[in-house]
Amino acid sequence: MIELVDERGYGAVTVHELAERAGVSTRSFYQCFKGKQDCLLDTYEEITRATARAFLVAREGEPDGRRSLELGFGALARELARDPAAARLALVEVYGAGLATLERRSRVLAKFEAMLGRCLATPAGEAEVPPLLVKGITAGLLRVMRARVVSGRERELPTLSAELVGWALCFRGAAAASLSRAAGDVPPLPVANEIGLDAGVDGEPRSIERGLLLSAAASLAAREGYWHLSGSRICAAAGLSPRIFARHFDSIEACFLATLELLTENLIADAEGQGAHTSSWPRGVHRAVTTLCQHCAADPALARLAFVEIIAPGAVGVRCRVSLIGAIAERFRASAPSSLRPAPLVAEASIGAIWGVMHHQVASGRTEQLPAIAPALSFLALAPVLGPDLAARAIAAESACSRSEGLAASIRSALC
């Protein structure tokens, strides 16, 4: 499976080819697996077990916490660099199994998160890293690994271990535990913009057609999922002739990914706009994160489209997600004053962490809880830059300000 997927991609591989490469009959294959999807997911689990073993063995017996993590991350990174084909299957191609991947992946991630949580445990008497932050740290690490694998830079991973450990350790300590108190009741901010798919239509017929197609694709995919899209259905929903679709897109996949890119751009742009209306950059980051969470909570179908359906096309969807997270990380860095600007790897890991936690919340049907965990998400962005204590204070201050604004808005509304 690893060899064939590396050569041709999961979608092109057949059961006959798998059996032939393994030197067994097709009948024998089906005695072991229900189909190629089952074989892919079993291979994925075997690869992840091997990397987990490498992580645990490398750090065994090392008493120093930081050094122990460095040894573990270094071994994991070397394992991925040693076998790029296996790394690609586990981090990219496995999504070719579609949304069926999510359940299997969630079980694997839960085990890794438990293992990482134990590694991050502080000496007796100190606060442990909250599970939600451990989930974010795991997602951030996976983001860095996946981005290197997608771009063929697996060999860089072992050199990043020390910096990644430093990033992960930023989230230890009592400050993280205070975030639950900072959350409080999260009132709606005075956000006037409803997120849609404004494609910047300039009045030209082709631009108008494209905008209509993207809006129709978003609506259909949000309601029914990627696999129910077709050119004729998109055109019908857009009120356009079926032949119009081919003028703008080579495939359903291309249309869908263009829709996601525009949707994400609009979400992030509006969040950034809200974040600009604060007294400091750290508070602006928290305002932006809270705005993003509120938009998603207000429209769960839109959130599922942005965070879950994006992987439905398989490896190409994963690559699109890698690109989008990378672009957001660059915007995050660019928004910071020079004295606070995070290193590229730190920004990448932190944005990957936020995206990963939001993905988990949406995929597990808890989209409406996103505003309540916005402080923890903001902490994932700010703690590596400010330190955990200052990050928690900035988040608490902005949360208090937002509650005051929400109360004032409610009073004005009642008086009108």
VMD Tcl script that draws the C-alpha trace (Angstrom):
set ca {
  {0.00 0.00 0.00}
  {2.74 2.48 0.96}
  {4.67 1.93 -2.28}
  {1.66 2.15 -4.61}
  {0.16 5.19 -2.90}
  {3.54 6.92 -3.12}
  {3.80 6.12 -6.81}
  {0.27 6.90 -7.95}
  {-1.80 8.39 -5.15}
  {-4.49 6.55 -3.21}
  {-7.29 7.32 -5.65}
  {-5.57 5.57 -8.55}
  {-4.66 2.40 -6.66}
  {-6.80 -0.73 -7.23}
  {-7.28 -3.84 -5.14}
  {-5.86 -5.93 -7.98}
  {-2.65 -3.85 -7.94}
  {-2.37 -4.14 -4.16}
  {-2.72 -7.91 -4.29}
  {-0.27 -8.22 -7.17}
  {2.35 -6.02 -5.45}
  {1.97 -8.06 -2.23}
  {2.24 -11.34 -4.12}
  {-1.15 -12.66 -3.02}
  {-4.44 -13.36 -4.76}
  {-7.31 -10.91 -4.78}
  {-9.28 -13.47 -2.78}
  {-6.58 -13.50 -0.11}
  {-6.68 -9.71 -0.01}
  {-10.40 -9.71 0.74}
  {-9.87 -12.28 3.46}
  {-7.72 -9.69 5.22}
  {-9.46 -6.43 4.29}
  {-12.96 -5.28 3.35}
  {-11.50 -3.17 0.56}
  {-8.70 -0.76 -0.27}
  {-10.03 1.84 2.18}
  {-9.77 -0.67 5.01}
  {-6.24 -1.53 3.91}
  {-5.28 2.16 3.81}
  {-6.59 2.86 7.29}
  {-4.90 -0.22 8.77}
  {-1.63 0.85 7.15}
  {-2.12 4.33 8.60}
  {-2.52 2.90 12.10}
  {0.59 0.73 11.72}
  {2.66 3.75 10.65}
  {1.42 5.82 13.59}
  {2.16 2.99 16.02}
  {5.73 2.82 14.73}
  {6.26 6.56 15.14}
  {4.76 6.50 18.64}
  {7.14 3.69 19.61}
  {10.08 5.70 18.29}
  {8.95 8.70 20.36}
  {8.61 6.68 23.58}
  {11.81 4.66 23.24}
  {13.94 7.75 22.54}
  {12.88 9.55 25.72}
  {12.90 6.53 28.00}
  {14.97 7.06 31.13}
  {15.68 10.76 30.53}
  {14.84 12.64 33.77}
  {14.96 16.18 32.36}
  {11.55 17.13 30.96}
  {12.73 19.42 28.21}
  {15.50 17.11 27.09}
  {13.07 14.18 27.18}
  {10.71 15.98 24.82}
  {13.55 16.97 22.50}
  {14.67 13.35 22.29}
  {11.13 12.19 21.60}
  {10.39 14.81 18.96}
  {13.77 14.24 17.37}
  {13.11 10.50 17.05}
  {9.65 11.10 15.62}
  {11.04 13.59 13.10}
  {13.80 11.20 12.05}
  {11.23 8.44 11.57}
  {9.24 10.65 9.18}
  {12.37 11.78 7.34}
  {13.63 8.19 7.06}
  {10.53 6.99 5.19}
  {8.92 9.88 3.29}
  {6.48 7.56 1.52}
  {5.05 6.32 4.82}
  {4.95 9.90 6.12}
  {2.96 11.04 3.08}
  {0.48 8.22 3.49}
  {-0.08 8.96 7.18}
  {-0.20 12.75 6.93}
  {-1.66 13.39 3.47}
  {-2.86 10.45 1.40}
  {-4.91 8.89 4.20}
  {-7.49 11.60 3.59}
  {-8.20 9.93 0.26}
  {-10.48 7.67 2.30}
  {-12.72 10.72 2.69}
  {-14.56 11.60 5.86}
  {-14.30 7.95 6.99}
  {-10.75 8.91 7.94}
  {-11.95 11.21 10.70}
  {-13.13 8.53 13.12}
  {-9.98 6.43 12.81}
  {-7.79 9.54 12.95}
  {-9.53 10.82 16.08}
  {-8.74 7.57 17.91}
  {-5.08 7.75 16.90}
  {-4.84 11.41 17.90}
  {-6.45 10.73 21.28}
  {-3.67 8.27 22.08}
  {-0.96 10.67 20.97}
  {-2.53 13.51 22.94}
  {-2.57 11.35 26.09}
  {1.08 10.51 25.54}
  {2.01 14.15 24.91}
  {0.00 15.30 27.93}
  {2.06 13.01 30.17}
  {5.26 14.37 28.62}
  {4.17 17.96 29.31}
  {3.23 17.24 32.92}
  {4.97 19.60 35.33}
  {6.48 18.72 38.72}
  {4.04 17.81 41.47}
  {2.01 20.72 42.73}
  {1.99 22.73 39.49}
  {-0.96 23.06 37.15}
  {-1.15 20.57 34.29}
  {-1.61 21.63 30.69}
  {-5.39 21.60 30.04}
  {-6.55 18.89 27.59}
  {-7.78 21.47 25.10}
  {-4.31 23.00 24.91}
  {-2.73 19.56 24.58}
  {-5.04 19.00 21.62}
  {-3.88 22.29 20.16}
  {-0.19 21.51 20.72}
  {-0.68 18.17 18.97}
  {-2.41 19.88 16.05}
  {0.36 22.48 15.79}
  {3.06 19.81 15.70}
  {1.15 17.87 13.04}
  {0.73 21.02 11.00}
  {4.50 21.58 10.90}
  {5.13 17.95 9.97}
  {2.41 17.83 7.32}
  {3.57 21.06 5.67}
  {7.12 19.70 5.35}
  {5.86 16.39 3.95}
  {3.58 18.09 1.41}
  {6.45 20.23 0.14}
  {8.98 17.37 0.11}
  {11.04 18.87 2.96}
  {10.83 15.98 5.42}
  {14.57 16.12 6.03}
  {14.16 19.51 7.73}
  {12.06 18.04 10.55}
  {14.90 16.75 12.79}
  {16.47 20.22 12.81}
  {13.23 21.78 14.12}
  {12.90 19.64 17.26}
  {14.41 22.10 19.75}
  {12.32 25.05 18.51}
  {9.13 22.96 18.51}
  {9.80 21.80 22.07}
  {10.30 25.42 23.15}
  {6.98 26.31 21.52}
  {5.16 23.41 23.21}
  {6.55 24.23 26.65}
  {5.16 27.79 26.48}
  {1.77 26.39 27.44}
  {2.76 24.90 30.79}
  {1.99 26.61 34.08}
  {-0.83 28.14 36.10}
  {-1.67 30.83 33.52}
  {-3.29 28.29 31.22}
  {-5.67 27.18 33.97}
  {-6.91 30.76 34.36}
  {-8.30 30.76 30.84}
  {-11.51 29.06 31.91}
  {-12.19 32.04 34.17}
  {-11.39 34.46 31.32}
  {-14.00 32.81 29.09}
  {-16.99 33.66 31.25}
  {-20.11 34.46 29.30}
  {-19.05 35.45 25.82}
  {-21.56 37.99 24.52}
  {-21.98 38.68 20.84}
  {-19.69 41.43 19.62}
  {-21.19 44.20 17.51}
  {-20.27 42.43 14.28}
  {-22.28 43.85 11.43}
  {-20.91 41.75 8.60}
  {-22.59 38.51 7.66}
  {-20.01 36.25 6.09}
  {-20.80 35.32 2.53}
  {-18.93 34.76 -0.70}
  {-18.40 38.22 -2.04}
  {-15.97 37.47 -4.83}
  {-15.23 41.08 -5.56}
  {-17.52 41.09 -8.59}
  {-16.51 43.91 -10.87}
  {-19.56 44.02 -13.14}
  {-18.01 41.93 -15.92}
  {-20.23 39.01 -16.99}
  {-17.52 36.41 -16.33}
  {-16.89 37.80 -12.84}
  {-20.62 37.78 -12.10}
  {-20.93 34.20 -13.33}
  {-17.98 33.03 -11.25}
  {-19.36 34.69 -8.13}
  {-22.74 33.03 -8.63}
  {-21.12 29.63 -9.14}
  {-19.01 29.96 -6.00}
  {-22.01 30.99 -3.90}
  {-24.05 28.10 -5.24}
  {-21.26 25.62 -4.62}
  {-20.85 26.87 -1.05}
  {-24.56 26.58 -0.35}
  {-24.85 23.08 -1.77}
  {-21.68 21.78 -0.11}
  {-22.66 23.25 3.25}
  {-26.07 21.55 3.11}
  {-25.18 18.23 1.51}
  {-21.39 17.82 1.45}
  {-18.72 17.78 -1.23}
  {-19.63 14.41 -2.71}
  {-23.10 15.62 -3.73}
  {-21.74 18.43 -5.88}
  {-22.00 18.33 -9.67}
  {-21.60 20.94 -12.36}
  {-25.25 20.73 -13.37}
  {-26.49 21.09 -9.79}
  {-24.21 24.06 -9.12}
  {-25.38 25.77 -12.30}
  {-29.02 25.08 -11.50}
  {-28.61 26.57 -8.02}
  {-26.82 29.57 -9.55}
  {-29.51 30.03 -12.20}
  {-26.99 29.54 -15.00}
  {-26.78 27.29 -18.05}
  {-24.79 24.05 -17.41}
  {-22.28 24.95 -20.11}
  {-21.25 28.02 -18.08}
  {-19.49 25.85 -15.50}
  {-16.78 24.68 -17.91}
  {-15.89 28.28 -18.76}
  {-14.69 28.84 -15.21}
  {-13.59 25.52 -13.74}
  {-11.89 22.37 -15.01}
  {-13.52 20.19 -12.38}
  {-15.85 20.08 -9.38}
  {-12.75 19.82 -7.23}
  {-11.35 23.09 -8.60}
  {-14.65 24.89 -8.02}
  {-14.94 23.54 -4.49}
  {-11.40 24.52 -3.51}
  {-11.87 28.01 -4.98}
  {-15.03 28.30 -2.90}
  {-13.17 27.32 0.27}
  {-10.32 29.73 -0.42}
  {-12.74 32.64 -0.86}
  {-14.80 31.64 2.16}
  {-11.71 31.43 4.37}
  {-10.44 34.76 3.07}
  {-13.73 36.45 3.94}
  {-13.84 34.89 7.42}
  {-10.27 35.90 8.24}
  {-10.61 39.39 6.74}
  {-13.67 40.14 8.86}
  {-11.99 38.77 12.00}
  {-8.92 40.92 11.31}
  {-11.15 43.95 10.85}
  {-12.73 43.42 14.25}
  {-9.31 42.87 15.82}
  {-8.11 46.23 14.53}
  {-10.61 48.02 16.81}
  {-8.71 47.39 20.04}
  {-6.08 49.19 22.09}
  {-3.23 46.71 21.55}
  {-2.09 43.92 19.24}
  {-2.54 41.10 21.81}
  {-6.06 42.22 22.58}
  {-6.72 42.54 18.87}
  {-5.65 38.94 18.35}
  {-8.14 37.78 20.97}
  {-10.89 39.95 19.46}
  {-10.18 38.47 16.03}
  {-10.20 34.88 17.32}
  {-13.44 35.50 19.21}
  {-15.05 37.00 16.12}
  {-14.05 33.97 14.04}
  {-15.49 31.63 16.67}
  {-18.74 33.59 16.82}
  {-19.18 33.53 13.06}
  {-18.70 29.76 13.03}
  {-21.06 29.22 15.97}
  {-23.72 31.32 14.25}
  {-23.48 29.25 11.05}
  {-22.50 25.63 11.79}
  {-22.98 24.61 8.14}
  {-20.48 27.24 7.04}
  {-18.07 26.11 9.76}
  {-18.33 22.49 8.66}
  {-17.62 23.53 5.09}
  {-14.49 25.45 6.10}
  {-13.05 23.04 8.65}
  {-14.31 19.55 7.77}
  {-15.45 19.31 4.15}
  {-12.14 20.77 3.01}
  {-10.55 17.33 3.36}
  {-13.32 15.56 1.40}
  {-11.40 15.76 -1.92}
  {-8.55 13.82 -0.28}
  {-4.90 14.72 -0.71}
  {-5.62 17.79 -2.84}
  {-7.90 19.11 -0.09}
  {-5.16 18.53 2.48}
  {-2.72 20.49 0.33}
  {-5.26 23.31 0.06}
  {-5.62 23.32 3.85}
  {-1.84 23.40 4.28}
  {-1.66 26.39 1.96}
  {-4.50 28.25 3.72}
  {-3.00 27.76 7.19}
  {0.37 28.90 5.90}
  {-1.18 32.08 4.47}
  {-3.00 32.81 7.75}
  {0.23 32.28 9.69}
  {1.96 34.84 7.49}
  {-0.85 37.33 8.07}
  {-0.62 36.71 11.81}
  {3.10 37.49 11.75}
  {2.65 40.55 9.56}
  {-0.02 41.97 11.89}
  {2.33 41.98 14.89}
  {4.51 44.96 15.78}
  {8.16 44.22 15.06}
  {8.98 43.87 18.76}
  {6.42 41.08 19.14}
  {6.62 39.40 15.75}
  {6.83 35.61 16.24}
  {9.32 33.44 14.40}
  {7.89 31.79 11.27}
  {7.85 28.31 12.83}
  {6.12 29.60 15.97}
  {3.43 31.37 13.95}
  {2.93 28.29 11.79}
  {2.58 25.96 14.78}
  {0.26 28.31 16.66}
  {-2.12 28.87 13.75}
  {-2.06 25.15 13.04}
  {-2.95 24.56 16.68}
  {-5.93 26.93 16.54}
  {-7.16 25.44 13.26}
  {-6.81 21.91 14.64}
  {-8.86 22.61 17.78}
  {-11.56 24.37 15.76}
  {-11.64 21.43 13.35}
  {-12.12 19.07 16.28}
  {-14.96 21.12 17.75}
  {-16.78 21.35 14.42}
  {-16.21 17.71 13.44}
  {-17.49 16.50 16.84}
  {-20.68 18.58 16.63}
  {-19.66 21.21 19.19}
  {-19.48 24.24 16.93}
  {-21.73 26.25 19.23}
  {-19.10 25.97 21.99}
  {-16.41 27.74 19.98}
  {-16.96 31.23 21.51}
  {-16.52 29.75 24.99}
  {-13.09 28.33 24.13}
  {-11.90 31.45 22.30}
  {-9.61 32.39 25.26}
  {-7.81 29.04 24.98}
  {-7.43 29.49 21.22}
  {-6.03 32.99 21.68}
  {-3.62 31.63 24.29}
  {-2.26 29.23 21.67}
  {-1.37 32.27 19.56}
  {-0.16 34.64 22.26}
  {1.64 32.55 24.91}
  {4.67 31.79 22.69}
  {4.98 35.53 21.90}
  {4.23 37.22 25.23}
  {4.82 34.41 27.70}
  {1.93 32.63 29.39}
  {1.27 35.16 32.17}
  {1.11 38.26 29.96}
  {-0.92 36.37 27.36}
  {-3.51 35.33 29.96}
  {-3.75 38.91 31.24}
  {-4.27 40.35 27.75}
  {-6.97 37.79 27.03}
  {-8.72 38.46 30.34}
  {-8.63 42.23 29.73}
  {-10.09 41.93 26.24}
  {-12.74 39.45 27.43}
  {-13.82 41.94 30.13}
  {-13.92 44.75 27.57}
  {-16.02 42.63 25.21}
  {-18.48 41.81 27.97}
  {-18.83 45.53 28.72}
  {-19.40 46.30 25.05}
  {-21.94 43.51 24.79}
  {-23.81 44.79 27.84}
  {-23.80 48.35 26.50}
  {-25.11 47.13 23.13}
  {-27.90 45.20 24.87}
  {-28.91 48.29 26.85}
  {-28.94 50.46 23.72}
  {-31.05 47.88 21.95}
  {-33.54 47.72 24.83}
  {-33.86 51.51 24.88}
  {-34.48 51.83 21.14}
}
mol new
graphics top color blue
foreach p $ca { graphics top sphere $p radius 0.5 }
foreach p [lrange $ca 0 end-1] q [lrange $ca 1 end] { graphics top cylinder $p $q radius 0.2 }
display resetview
